[in-house]
Each structure stands twice: as C-alpha cells, then as structure tokens.
Amino acid sequence: MLLPLRLGLLATLLFAGCYDTSFSERTPGEGNAVVNYTLAQLRDELVSEEMMIKGDIVVRGRVSTDDRGENFYRTLFIQDGDAALEVMAGLNHLHNSYPEGTDLTLRLQGLKLCKSRGTIQVGRPPLSGSGYRVDYLASTAATLDKIICRATTQAEEITPLEVSVAELHEGLCGQLVRVSGVRFSPLPPVEGEAIDRTWVGDKRFVDTDGRSIHTFVRRYARFAQQEIPEGQCSLTGILQYENIAGEECFSIKLRDKNDCQLSPLRVAAVGTASALL
C-alpha cells in the first residue's frame, strides 16, 4: 500500500506544460491549512533541478532567518528537522510578519521548486524570457497571506546545528548551522591590492587543520562594511554550497554581525592566559 500512496502523492506534485496559478481565497489568520507533506519529502522528490507543483500541497516549517541585518533580501528560510526550504517571499521587513522561530504553513499549489546553492527554493514560475528559475511570490502582503499562514503566534528560537568544517556535507544545506574554531584567512591578494577585511562578498575562513569554509554577505547588508574580527571564532548562518572563484565549497550566509562570535580566552591550569581557542 505504501508504494501506490507515495506514487500518488508524487503525481500531484509533477506536471508538464501549463499550470494553475490560482490559490484558495482565504483571509489572513483565517486558520491553518492541513499539512499533508513534509520538507523532507520535497527534498527527496526533487530529483531534477526544478519542478512544478500542481496538487494542493501544504508544508510546515519554522523560520530560521531574520532580515533586519539585510543580508537576506525579500527571502526567508524555514526548516523542519533536517530539511529546509528557501521561501522567495518578495517583501521587505519580513521579520515583522514572520519572526525568526515562528512556525509557518505554506500552500505550494501553482508554485515552482528549484535547487540553488545546494538548497531548495520555492517561488512563482518566472515570466517568459526571465533569466531566473523562480520569481518572488508576492508584491503585497495581501497576496503573500494567501500562500503563507503563521501556525504559531509565539516564536521559539531554533538552536543551530553544531558542526565542524570536516563534518559538512550537502545534505545540511539550507539548515541553520554553527561552525566553531575557525579564523579569517584570506587568499593572497593580487599584487598591488590590499586585503579587504570587511564582510562584504565571499570571505574565506579556515579551521586548525586548514580546511576552509566561506561566508557570504551582501554589499547592502547593514554590517557589510564592518571589519572581520581577529582570532578564532564561530560562524552561524544558513549553510550553502556554491562555486567560489572556480572552486566548489561550503559557505555560510550570516544573518547579522552577531553571527560571528570570537572564541573566549582559555586560562591555563597554572593560571596563565592561553591563546584564543
């Protein structure tokens, strides 16, 4: 019985050619849609780079990002267990309506999934001729309310997954993670150029064994022009996998400047201060 049921659910997800972009007409806060799919199922069944959704699929997840630092622009991430989804919402100041830690339900009928930087995105099908795989979901709050519903009114903080650089793998992409014991280690600059120590762009960090991980900060983020601190630190944010300077590598997209925390000083047994952890 399980196989026919699974195939039946998958058949509601996939379709080719035209699609129905209509959504149920419901007012904000009218109540939660019945969740009938998990984020893990979406991840496991997205076997190609993109997929349309025809059936009335409803998923649920908890918000793991905050756009007040403006490193996340008109987009938010939700996660449930070990699966995550980037929601191309399309509005600014999403933290006001969807605070970090809030449970959301999403109706995905008529929308499109695609893979980007190792994570799954959901948005509207792009217009003909667009160079993007998915477009933003809405330009007004009223339109977005037809797709996203807050399942809880009280936010519950998500604890980042503690992981080392050596333990990173693509299955973790999209999740909120924390990597500790790394320090800023830029590659040698082009002759005549100085090392850029601000957060803007892709920045390289290494652990004590020389394994590297990058961070990504938008040029327009509030903390982009601040200097990266010296010493060992922890990095918290959404894990991604992308091509940086011709190399496939893992990258953490920070939410704000507080997502980089210096490691505390360790005091040696004889009472003398040691180096930073």
HELIX and SHEET records of a PDB file:
HELIX    1   1 LEU A    2  LEU A   13  1                                  12    
HELIX    2   2 LEU A   39  GLU A   45  1                                   7    
HELIX    3   3 LEU A   94  SER A   97  1                                   4    
HELIX    4   4 ALA A  141  ASP A  145  1                                   5    
HELIX    5   5 VAL A  165  GLU A  167  5                                   3    
HELIX    6   6 GLU A  170  LEU A  172  5                                   3    
HELIX    7   7 LYS A  257  ASP A  259  5                                   3    
SHEET    1   A 8 GLU A  50  MET A  52  0                                        
SHEET    2   A 8 LYS A 112  SER A 116 -1                                        
SHEET    3   A 8 THR A 119  GLY A 123 -1                                        
SHEET    4   A 8 ALA A  83  VAL A  87  1                                        
SHEET    5   A 8 LEU A  76  ASP A  80 -1                                        
SHEET    6   A 8 VAL A  58  VAL A  63 -1                                        
SHEET    7   A 8 ASP A 103  ARG A 107 -1                                        
SHEET    8   A 8 ILE A 148  ARG A 150 -1                                        
SHEET    1   B 7 LEU A 161  GLU A 162  0                                        
SHEET    2   B 7 LEU A 176  PHE A 184  1                                        
SHEET    3   B 7 GLY A 201  VAL A 206 -1                                        
SHEET    4   B 7 SER A 212  VAL A 217 -1                                        
SHEET    5   B 7 GLU A 247  LYS A 253  1                                        
SHEET    6   B 7 CYS A 233  ILE A 244 -1                                        
SHEET    7   B 7 CYS A 260  LEU A 262 -1                                        
SHEET    1   C 2 LEU A 265  VAL A 267  0                                        
SHEET    2   C 2 ALA A 273  LEU A 276 -1                                        
END                                                                             
